[in-house]
Amino acid sequence: MLWNIEKDLNLVSYNETEKKIYYMIAWKISNCGKCNMTDVINLSRFSRSTIYKTIKKFESDDLVLIKQSQGDKREFNLILAN
Protein backbone atom coordinates (compact mmCIF):
# COMPACT_ATOMS: atom_id res chain seq x y z
CA MET A 1 0.00 0.00 0.00
CA LEU A 2 2.80 2.43 0.88
CA TRP A 3 4.51 1.65 -2.41
CA ASN A 4 1.31 2.62 -4.26
CA ILE A 5 1.20 5.94 -2.40
CA GLU A 6 4.85 6.58 -3.21
CA LYS A 7 4.19 5.69 -6.83
CA ASP A 8 1.24 8.11 -6.98
CA LEU A 9 3.41 10.87 -5.46
CA ASN A 10 6.36 10.06 -7.78
CA LEU A 11 8.59 9.21 -4.80
CA VAL A 12 9.61 5.68 -5.83
CA SER A 13 13.04 6.72 -7.11
CA TYR A 14 13.98 8.68 -3.97
CA ASN A 15 15.98 7.27 -1.06
CA GLU A 16 14.53 6.88 2.45
CA THR A 17 15.96 10.18 3.74
CA GLU A 18 14.43 12.09 0.83
CA LYS A 19 11.06 10.39 1.36
CA LYS A 20 11.14 11.28 5.07
CA ILE A 21 11.80 14.91 4.18
CA TYR A 22 8.90 14.95 1.71
CA TYR A 23 6.54 13.41 4.29
CA MET A 24 7.66 15.97 6.91
CA ILE A 25 6.84 18.80 4.53
CA ALA A 26 3.41 17.26 3.81
CA TRP A 27 2.77 16.68 7.54
CA LYS A 28 3.73 20.25 8.49
CA ILE A 29 1.54 21.75 5.76
CA SER A 30 -1.35 19.47 6.74
CA ASN A 31 -1.15 20.38 10.44
CA CYS A 32 -0.10 24.05 10.32
CA GLY A 33 -1.16 25.21 6.89
CA LYS A 34 2.39 26.15 5.91
CA CYS A 35 5.96 24.91 6.02
CA ASN A 36 9.32 26.58 5.53
CA MET A 37 12.86 25.27 5.23
CA THR A 38 13.65 26.06 8.87
CA ASP A 39 10.66 23.97 9.98
CA VAL A 40 11.97 20.98 8.03
CA ILE A 41 15.48 21.37 9.43
CA ASN A 42 14.17 21.56 13.01
CA LEU A 43 11.70 18.67 12.61
CA SER A 44 13.95 16.29 10.75
CA ARG A 45 17.26 16.80 12.54
CA PHE A 46 18.98 16.23 9.21
CA SER A 47 21.72 18.66 8.28
CA ARG A 48 20.86 21.96 6.65
CA SER A 49 22.83 20.80 3.61
CA THR A 50 20.84 17.57 3.28
CA ILE A 51 17.53 19.43 3.57
CA TYR A 52 18.56 22.10 1.08
CA LYS A 53 19.84 19.61 -1.52
CA THR A 54 16.75 17.43 -1.18
CA ILE A 55 14.33 20.34 -1.48
CA LYS A 56 16.19 21.64 -4.53
CA LYS A 57 15.92 18.12 -6.02
CA PHE A 58 12.17 18.11 -5.30
CA GLU A 59 11.88 21.53 -6.91
CA SER A 60 13.71 20.45 -10.07
CA ASP A 61 11.41 17.40 -10.26
CA ASP A 62 8.31 19.63 -9.82
CA LEU A 63 7.28 18.07 -6.49
CA VAL A 64 7.78 21.19 -4.36
CA LEU A 65 7.59 24.90 -5.08
CA ILE A 66 9.81 27.32 -3.17
CA LYS A 67 8.38 30.79 -2.52
CA GLN A 68 10.05 33.61 -0.62
CA SER A 69 8.15 34.55 2.52
CA GLN A 70 6.35 37.88 2.38
CA GLY A 71 6.85 38.46 6.11
CA ASP A 72 10.53 37.51 6.35
CA LYS A 73 12.53 37.82 3.14
CA ARG A 74 15.22 35.52 4.59
CA GLU A 75 12.77 32.62 4.80
CA PHE A 76 11.36 30.38 2.06
CA ASN A 77 7.99 28.66 2.21
CA LEU A 78 7.48 25.24 0.69
CA ILE A 79 4.38 24.33 -1.32
CA LEU A 80 3.61 20.82 -2.53
CA ALA A 81 3.01 20.78 -6.27
CA ASN A 82 -0.05 18.97 -7.53
N, C-alpha and C positions, 0 to 999 in steps of 0.2 A: 504494500500500500504506500509506504513512504517513497519507494522508487517511482511510483506513478505520479506522486505529488512533485517530486524532483524533476521528473520528465516534463510535466506540465509547466513548471517554472523555468525550464531550461537550465537546471542546475546539475545535471548528470555528469558533465565533464569537469566539474569543480572538485577540489579536494575537500576533506572534512573541515578544515579550518575556514575555508572560504564559505562553505555551506553554513557553518555556525554564525559567521558574520552576517550573512544574508538573513538568516532567521532572527538574529538579534535586531537587525534593522526593522524587519517586519513586525516583530513583537513590540518594539518601542513605539512604532507608528500606530499600531493597533491599540495600545494601552494609553498613550499620551497624545496622540494626534500628530506628533511630529518627532523627528529624530535628526540629530546632527552628528558630525564626526566625533566630537568630544564625548557624546553619549555612548557611542559604540566603543570608543577606547576605554572608557570607565567601566562599562558593563562587561566587556569581553576579557579584559586583562591581557589582551594581546598587545604587542608593541605598536606604537604609533605608525611605524614604518609598514608593518604587516597590514594594519587597517587601511592605511592610505593606498598601498599598492592594490589591495583587494578591491577597494571601492573604485579605484580608477579602472580596474579590469572589468568590474560590473558596468561601469559607465560606458566603456568602449564596446561592450557586448549588449548595450541598450537594456540592461536590467534595472539600473538605478540612474536617476537624474541628480545632479549636484547643482544646487541653487544657493547663491550668496544670501545670507540672512539680511533682512531689511533692518532689524534692530541692532545687530552687531556685525559690522562689515568684516570682522576677522573670522566669523563663524560661517560654516556651510551646512545647509539643511539637505537631507537626503530624501528623495521621493522615489518610491518604487514605480517603475515603468509598467504599463499594462500591455 
